Amino acid sequence: MTNDPAPSELLQLVQQHAGILHKIIRLYADDAEDRRDLYQEMLYETWRAYPGFRGASAFSTWLYRVALNTALTFRKKTLRKVNLVGLDAAGQVPGEGIPALSPAAELLYRAIRQLPETDRAIISLHLDSYDNEEIAAISGMTKNHVAVKLHRIKTELENRLKRG
Amino acid sequence: MEDIEKLWREINMQTEAGEQPAEPVFMPSAQNMFAEMVRKVRHKLWFIYAFTAAFGGWLLWNMLFGQSRETTYLLLAMFLFSLVNLRLVLPYYLRMKKKSVSMSGTFRETLQFYHQQLTTIIRQENRMATFFTPFSAMIGFAYAIIDDKGSIQFILDRNWLLLTMVITGIVVGALGAWMAVWMNRVAFGKYLDYLKENLRQME
Protein backbone atom coordinates (compact mmCIF):
# COMPACT_ATOMS: atom_id res chain seq x y z
CA MET A 1 0.00 0.00 0.00
CA THR A 2 2.83 2.37 0.82
CA ASN A 3 4.54 2.40 -2.54
CA ASP A 4 5.53 6.05 -2.23
CA PRO A 5 7.60 6.89 0.80
CA ALA A 6 6.18 9.61 3.01
CA PRO A 7 7.93 12.88 2.22
CA SER A 8 10.40 13.85 4.92
CA GLU A 9 8.65 17.17 5.50
CA LEU A 10 5.42 15.27 6.23
CA LEU A 11 7.24 13.10 8.75
CA GLN A 12 8.55 16.19 10.46
CA LEU A 13 5.21 17.99 10.43
CA VAL A 14 3.38 14.97 11.83
CA GLN A 15 5.94 14.59 14.59
CA GLN A 16 5.65 18.29 15.42
CA HIS A 17 1.87 18.11 15.65
CA ALA A 18 1.48 14.61 17.04
CA GLY A 19 -0.24 16.11 20.11
CA ILE A 20 -3.31 16.81 17.98
CA LEU A 21 -3.55 13.16 16.99
CA HIS A 22 -3.04 11.88 20.55
CA LYS A 23 -5.65 14.25 21.91
CA ILE A 24 -8.26 13.20 19.34
CA ILE A 25 -7.43 9.52 19.77
CA ARG A 26 -8.07 9.77 23.50
CA LEU A 27 -11.45 11.35 22.76
CA TYR A 28 -12.55 8.62 20.36
CA ALA A 29 -10.82 5.33 21.13
CA ASP A 30 -11.70 3.19 24.09
CA ASP A 31 -8.77 0.89 24.69
CA ALA A 32 -5.11 0.44 23.79
CA GLU A 33 -5.83 -1.67 20.74
CA ASP A 34 -8.38 0.81 19.38
CA ARG A 35 -5.99 3.70 20.02
CA ARG A 36 -3.23 1.96 18.12
CA ASP A 37 -5.52 1.21 15.14
CA LEU A 38 -6.97 4.71 15.05
CA TYR A 39 -3.50 6.28 15.26
CA GLN A 40 -2.34 4.15 12.36
CA GLU A 41 -5.42 5.03 10.31
CA MET A 42 -4.89 8.73 11.00
CA LEU A 43 -1.28 8.55 9.84
CA TYR A 44 -2.29 6.60 6.75
CA GLU A 45 -5.08 9.01 5.82
CA THR A 46 -2.73 11.94 6.41
CA TRP A 47 -0.19 10.39 4.06
CA ARG A 48 -2.88 9.73 1.43
CA ALA A 49 -4.38 13.20 1.65
CA TYR A 50 -1.08 15.10 1.91
CA PRO A 51 -0.54 15.59 -1.85
CA GLY A 52 -3.79 17.59 -1.81
CA PHE A 53 -2.56 19.90 0.97
CA ARG A 54 -2.05 23.29 -0.68
CA GLY A 55 -1.22 25.30 2.42
CA ALA A 56 -4.49 27.26 2.27
CA SER A 57 -4.76 26.73 6.02
CA ALA A 58 -2.15 26.00 8.68
CA PHE A 59 -0.87 22.41 8.66
CA SER A 60 -2.22 21.94 12.19
CA THR A 61 -5.74 22.92 11.05
CA TRP A 62 -5.52 20.58 8.07
CA LEU A 63 -4.23 17.73 10.24
CA TYR A 64 -6.97 18.36 12.79
CA ARG A 65 -9.53 18.06 9.98
CA VAL A 66 -8.09 14.81 8.57
CA ALA A 67 -7.71 13.31 12.04
CA LEU A 68 -11.27 14.19 13.07
CA ASN A 69 -12.69 12.91 9.78
CA THR A 70 -10.79 9.67 10.31
CA ALA A 71 -12.05 9.37 13.88
CA LEU A 72 -15.63 10.07 12.81
CA THR A 73 -15.64 7.44 10.08
CA PHE A 74 -13.32 4.78 11.48
CA ARG A 75 -14.98 1.63 12.66
CA LYS A 76 -13.35 -1.71 13.11
CA LYS A 77 -14.57 -4.52 10.93
CA THR A 78 -14.81 -6.95 13.84
CA LEU A 79 -15.20 -6.67 17.57
CA ARG A 80 -12.87 -9.58 18.05
CA LYS A 81 -9.94 -9.03 20.41
CA VAL A 82 -6.89 -10.65 18.92
CA ASN A 83 -3.33 -11.15 20.03
CA LEU A 84 -3.34 -8.82 23.01
CA VAL A 85 -0.26 -10.55 24.38
CA GLY A 86 2.18 -8.97 21.95
CA LEU A 87 1.01 -5.37 22.19
CA ASP A 88 3.80 -4.07 24.38
CA ALA A 89 6.41 -5.63 22.18
CA ALA A 90 4.88 -3.98 19.13
CA GLY A 91 5.74 -0.50 20.34
CA GLN A 92 4.26 2.43 22.17
CA VAL A 93 0.48 2.68 22.30
CA PRO A 94 -0.60 6.22 21.38
CA GLY A 95 -1.66 8.17 24.42
CA GLU A 96 -0.24 5.60 26.85
CA GLY A 97 2.71 7.71 27.93
CA ILE A 98 0.62 10.74 28.82
CA PRO A 99 0.92 11.63 32.50
CA ALA A 100 -2.19 11.27 34.62
CA LEU A 101 -4.52 14.26 34.49
CA SER A 102 -5.81 16.09 37.54
CA PRO A 103 -9.19 14.74 38.73
CA ALA A 104 -10.97 17.82 37.33
CA ALA A 105 -9.30 17.50 33.92
CA GLU A 106 -10.03 13.78 33.92
CA LEU A 107 -13.67 14.58 34.67
CA LEU A 108 -13.78 17.03 31.74
CA TYR A 109 -12.26 14.45 29.43
CA ARG A 110 -14.80 11.87 30.53
CA ALA A 111 -17.65 14.37 30.10
CA ILE A 112 -16.50 15.19 26.55
CA ARG A 113 -16.19 11.50 25.72
CA GLN A 114 -19.82 11.01 26.73
CA LEU A 115 -20.98 13.55 24.13
CA PRO A 116 -22.15 12.44 20.67
CA GLU A 117 -19.18 12.00 18.33
CA THR A 118 -19.70 15.09 16.16
CA ASP A 119 -20.21 17.22 19.30
CA ARG A 120 -16.86 15.96 20.62
CA ALA A 121 -15.21 17.21 17.43
CA ILE A 122 -16.89 20.60 17.64
CA ILE A 123 -16.05 21.24 21.29
CA SER A 124 -12.44 20.14 20.91
CA LEU A 125 -12.00 22.56 18.00
CA HIS A 126 -13.62 25.31 20.04
CA LEU A 127 -11.44 24.65 23.08
CA ASP A 128 -8.39 24.72 20.84
CA SER A 129 -9.33 28.30 19.92
CA TYR A 130 -10.87 27.79 16.51
CA ASP A 131 -13.59 30.41 16.00
CA ASN A 132 -17.12 29.58 14.88
CA GLU A 133 -16.39 30.47 11.27
CA GLU A 134 -13.41 28.07 11.16
CA ILE A 135 -15.42 25.33 12.86
CA ALA A 136 -18.20 25.86 10.32
CA ALA A 137 -15.68 25.53 7.49
CA ILE A 138 -14.24 22.34 8.97
CA SER A 139 -17.55 20.71 9.87
CA GLY A 140 -19.69 21.78 6.93
CA MET A 141 -22.30 23.34 9.22
CA THR A 142 -23.43 26.96 9.12
CA LYS A 143 -21.85 29.47 11.50
CA ASN A 144 -25.17 29.97 13.28
CA HIS A 145 -25.66 26.24 13.65
CA VAL A 146 -22.19 25.93 15.17
CA ALA A 147 -23.00 28.72 17.64
CA VAL A 148 -26.24 27.02 18.69
CA LYS A 149 -24.53 23.64 18.96
CA LEU A 150 -21.67 25.06 21.02
CA HIS A 151 -24.08 26.74 23.40
CA ARG A 152 -25.87 23.41 23.96
CA ILE A 153 -22.62 21.47 24.32
CA LYS A 154 -21.18 23.93 26.84
CA THR A 155 -24.37 23.83 28.93
CA GLU A 156 -24.29 20.05 28.79
CA LEU A 157 -20.62 19.94 29.82
CA GLU A 158 -21.10 22.40 32.67
CA ASN A 159 -24.03 20.35 33.96
CA ARG A 160 -22.01 17.17 33.78
CA LEU A 161 -19.07 18.78 35.57
CA LYS A 162 -21.34 20.14 38.30
CA ARG A 163 -22.84 16.71 38.80
CA GLY A 164 -19.30 15.37 39.08
CA MET B 1 -16.71 27.97 30.84
CA GLU B 2 -13.43 29.52 31.92
CA ASP B 3 -12.87 26.48 34.10
CA ILE B 4 -13.38 24.19 31.13
CA GLU B 5 -10.88 26.15 29.06
CA LYS B 6 -8.34 26.01 31.89
CA LEU B 7 -8.81 22.27 32.22
CA TRP B 8 -8.46 21.84 28.46
CA ARG B 9 -5.16 23.74 28.55
CA GLU B 10 -4.01 21.32 31.22
CA ILE B 11 -5.01 18.40 28.98
CA ASN B 12 -3.07 19.95 26.08
CA MET B 13 0.03 20.44 28.21
CA GLN B 14 -0.11 16.91 29.61
CA THR B 15 -0.64 15.46 26.13
CA GLU B 16 2.40 17.29 24.79
CA ALA B 17 4.49 16.33 27.83
CA GLY B 18 3.56 12.69 27.45
CA GLU B 19 4.36 12.35 23.79
CA GLN B 20 7.21 10.07 23.03
CA PRO B 21 8.82 10.70 19.68
CA ALA B 22 8.19 7.69 17.50
CA GLU B 23 8.75 7.20 13.79
CA PRO B 24 5.31 7.43 12.16
CA VAL B 25 4.35 4.43 10.04
CA PHE B 26 2.07 5.34 7.15
CA MET B 27 0.09 2.14 6.68
CA PRO B 28 -3.60 1.36 7.04
CA SER B 29 -4.67 -0.69 10.03
CA ALA B 30 -6.01 -4.14 9.23
CA GLN B 31 -9.29 -3.48 10.96
CA ASN B 32 -10.87 -0.63 9.00
CA MET B 33 -14.51 -1.30 8.11
CA PHE B 34 -14.52 0.88 4.98
CA ALA B 35 -11.31 -0.72 3.70
CA GLU B 36 -12.99 -4.07 4.26
CA MET B 37 -15.90 -2.95 2.11
CA VAL B 38 -13.54 -1.83 -0.68
CA ARG B 39 -11.74 -5.19 -0.47
CA LYS B 40 -15.05 -7.02 -0.68
CA VAL B 41 -16.11 -5.09 -3.77
CA ARG B 42 -12.70 -5.68 -5.37
CA HIS B 43 -13.07 -9.44 -4.85
CA LYS B 44 -16.56 -9.26 -6.35
CA LEU B 45 -15.10 -7.44 -9.35
CA TRP B 46 -12.57 -10.22 -9.89
CA PHE B 47 -15.44 -12.69 -9.98
CA ILE B 48 -17.36 -10.58 -12.47
CA TYR B 49 -14.22 -10.18 -14.65
CA ALA B 50 -13.73 -13.95 -14.53
CA PHE B 51 -17.38 -14.65 -15.43
CA THR B 52 -17.34 -12.07 -18.21
CA ALA B 53 -14.18 -13.58 -19.66
CA ALA B 54 -15.53 -17.12 -19.30
CA PHE B 55 -18.90 -16.36 -20.89
CA GLY B 56 -17.22 -14.22 -23.57
CA GLY B 57 -14.83 -17.04 -24.45
CA TRP B 58 -17.55 -19.67 -24.34
CA LEU B 59 -19.79 -17.48 -26.51
CA LEU B 60 -17.02 -16.99 -29.05
CA TRP B 61 -16.24 -20.70 -29.13
CA ASN B 62 -19.94 -21.48 -29.59
CA MET B 63 -20.31 -18.92 -32.37
CA LEU B 64 -17.34 -20.40 -34.23
CA PHE B 65 -17.78 -24.12 -33.61
CA GLY B 66 -21.15 -24.66 -31.88
CA GLN B 67 -24.12 -26.36 -33.50
CA SER B 68 -26.96 -24.71 -31.63
CA ARG B 69 -28.01 -21.14 -32.28
CA GLU B 70 -30.20 -21.23 -29.14
CA THR B 71 -27.19 -21.99 -26.95
CA THR B 72 -25.40 -19.05 -28.53
CA TYR B 73 -28.30 -16.75 -27.61
CA LEU B 74 -28.28 -18.02 -24.03
CA LEU B 75 -24.54 -17.49 -23.73
CA LEU B 76 -24.94 -14.05 -25.26
CA ALA B 77 -27.56 -13.24 -22.60
CA MET B 78 -25.20 -14.41 -19.83
CA PHE B 79 -22.33 -12.42 -21.32
CA LEU B 80 -24.51 -9.30 -21.44
CA PHE B 81 -25.58 -9.89 -17.82
CA SER B 82 -21.92 -10.03 -16.79
CA LEU B 83 -21.26 -6.76 -18.60
CA VAL B 84 -24.24 -5.08 -16.92
CA ASN B 85 -23.01 -6.36 -13.52
CA LEU B 86 -19.62 -4.87 -14.26
CA ARG B 87 -21.21 -1.57 -15.25
CA LEU B 88 -23.16 -1.51 -11.98
CA VAL B 89 -20.23 -2.18 -9.68
CA LEU B 90 -17.11 -0.72 -11.32
CA PRO B 91 -17.86 3.06 -11.13
CA TYR B 92 -18.66 2.81 -7.41
CA TYR B 93 -15.56 0.78 -6.69
CA LEU B 94 -13.37 3.36 -8.44
CA ARG B 95 -15.04 6.17 -6.46
CA MET B 96 -14.60 4.29 -3.17
CA LYS B 97 -10.91 3.85 -3.90
CA LYS B 98 -10.48 7.62 -4.10
CA LYS B 99 -11.76 8.16 -0.58
CA SER B 100 -8.73 10.17 0.61
CA VAL B 101 -9.99 13.06 -1.49
CA SER B 102 -12.86 13.50 0.88
CA MET B 103 -10.81 12.91 4.07
CA SER B 104 -9.62 16.50 3.96
CA GLY B 105 -13.15 17.75 3.29
CA THR B 106 -15.70 18.81 5.88
CA PHE B 107 -17.18 16.35 8.39
CA ARG B 108 -20.49 16.52 6.58
CA GLU B 109 -18.95 15.82 3.16
CA THR B 110 -16.90 12.94 4.52
CA LEU B 111 -19.76 11.31 6.40
CA GLN B 112 -22.09 11.79 3.44
CA PHE B 113 -19.48 10.35 1.07
CA TYR B 114 -19.03 7.21 3.17
CA HIS B 115 -22.73 6.79 3.75
CA GLN B 116 -23.64 7.33 0.12
CA GLN B 117 -20.94 5.02 -1.24
CA LEU B 118 -21.85 2.19 1.11
CA THR B 119 -25.58 2.62 0.57
CA THR B 120 -25.18 2.70 -3.20
CA ILE B 121 -22.94 -0.33 -3.44
CA ILE B 122 -25.22 -2.32 -1.11
CA ARG B 123 -28.25 -1.25 -3.14
CA GLN B 124 -26.55 -2.36 -6.36
CA GLU B 125 -25.64 -5.71 -4.84
CA ASN B 126 -29.20 -6.26 -3.68
CA ARG B 127 -30.51 -5.22 -7.10
CA MET B 128 -28.12 -7.60 -8.85
CA ALA B 129 -29.24 -10.44 -6.63
CA THR B 130 -32.93 -9.62 -7.17
CA PHE B 131 -32.93 -9.16 -10.93
CA PHE B 132 -30.05 -11.20 -12.25
CA THR B 133 -30.15 -14.31 -10.09
CA PRO B 134 -33.59 -15.47 -11.31
CA PHE B 135 -32.68 -14.82 -14.96
CA SER B 136 -29.37 -16.62 -14.54
CA ALA B 137 -31.15 -19.55 -12.90
CA MET B 138 -33.71 -19.75 -15.73
CA ILE B 139 -31.03 -19.46 -18.38
CA GLY B 140 -29.06 -22.22 -16.67
CA PHE B 141 -32.21 -24.35 -16.59
CA ALA B 142 -32.89 -23.70 -20.29
CA TYR B 143 -29.26 -24.42 -21.17
CA ALA B 144 -29.41 -27.80 -19.46
CA ILE B 145 -32.59 -28.73 -21.39
CA ILE B 146 -31.16 -27.55 -24.70
CA ASP B 147 -27.98 -29.50 -24.02
CA ASP B 148 -30.00 -32.63 -23.27
CA LYS B 149 -32.99 -32.35 -25.65
CA GLY B 150 -31.58 -30.23 -28.46
CA SER B 151 -33.97 -27.26 -28.41
CA ILE B 152 -35.71 -24.83 -26.13
CA GLN B 153 -38.90 -25.85 -27.93
CA PHE B 154 -38.91 -28.87 -25.59
CA ILE B 155 -39.65 -26.49 -22.69
CA LEU B 156 -42.06 -24.27 -24.63
CA ASP B 157 -44.16 -27.30 -25.61
CA ARG B 158 -44.59 -28.41 -21.99
CA ASN B 159 -46.32 -26.00 -19.65
CA TRP B 160 -45.26 -27.87 -16.53
CA LEU B 161 -41.61 -27.54 -17.56
CA LEU B 162 -42.07 -23.85 -18.33
CA LEU B 163 -43.72 -23.40 -14.94
CA THR B 164 -40.87 -25.30 -13.25
CA MET B 165 -38.38 -23.00 -14.94
CA VAL B 166 -40.22 -19.87 -13.80
CA ILE B 167 -40.64 -21.21 -10.25
CA THR B 168 -36.94 -22.07 -10.15
CA GLY B 169 -36.18 -18.48 -11.16
CA ILE B 170 -38.52 -17.01 -8.56
CA VAL B 171 -37.28 -19.25 -5.72
CA VAL B 172 -33.61 -18.76 -6.55
CA GLY B 173 -34.20 -15.02 -7.06
CA ALA B 174 -36.02 -14.60 -3.75
CA LEU B 175 -33.38 -16.62 -1.95
CA GLY B 176 -30.57 -14.66 -3.63
CA ALA B 177 -32.17 -11.31 -2.79
CA TRP B 178 -32.84 -12.31 0.82
CA MET B 179 -29.27 -13.61 1.24
CA ALA B 180 -27.78 -10.43 -0.23
CA VAL B 181 -29.83 -8.15 2.02
CA TRP B 182 -29.18 -10.29 5.10
CA MET B 183 -25.43 -10.63 4.51
CA ASN B 184 -24.99 -6.91 3.87
CA ARG B 185 -27.04 -6.09 6.94
CA VAL B 186 -24.91 -8.39 9.10
CA ALA B 187 -21.63 -7.15 7.62
CA PHE B 188 -22.26 -3.41 7.30
CA GLY B 189 -25.58 -2.60 8.96
CA LYS B 190 -24.07 -1.31 12.21
CA TYR B 191 -21.55 0.82 10.37
CA LEU B 192 -24.26 2.36 8.19
CA ASP B 193 -26.39 3.09 11.27
CA TYR B 194 -23.39 4.70 12.91
CA LEU B 195 -22.72 6.97 9.91
CA LYS B 196 -26.42 7.85 9.71
CA GLU B 197 -26.47 8.72 13.40
CA ASN B 198 -23.42 11.00 13.03
CA LEU B 199 -25.07 12.75 10.08
CA ARG B 200 -28.28 13.12 12.05
CA GLN B 201 -26.36 14.75 14.90
CA MET B 202 -25.22 17.45 12.49
CA GLU B 203 -28.76 18.41 11.52
Interface residues (C-beta under 8 A of the other chain):
Chain A: M1 T2 A6 L11 V14 Q15 A18 G19 H22 K23 R26 R36 D37 L38 Q40 E41 L43 Y44 E45 T46 W47 R48 A49 G52 F53 W62 R65 V66 L68 N69 T70 L72 T73 F74 R75 K76 K77 T78 G91 Q92 G95 G97 I98 P99 L101 S102 A104 A105 L108 Y109 P116 E117 T118 D119 A121 L127 D128 A137 I138 S139 G140 M141 K154 L157 E158 L161
Chain B: M1 D3 I4 E5 L7 W8 E10 I11 N12 Q14 T15 E16 A17 G18 E19 Q20 P21 A22 E23 P24 V25 F26 M27 P28 S29 Q31 N32 M33 F34 A35 E36 S100 V101 S102 M103 S104 G105 T106 F107 R108 E109 T110 L111 Y114 K190 Y191 Y194 L195 E197 N198 Q201 M202
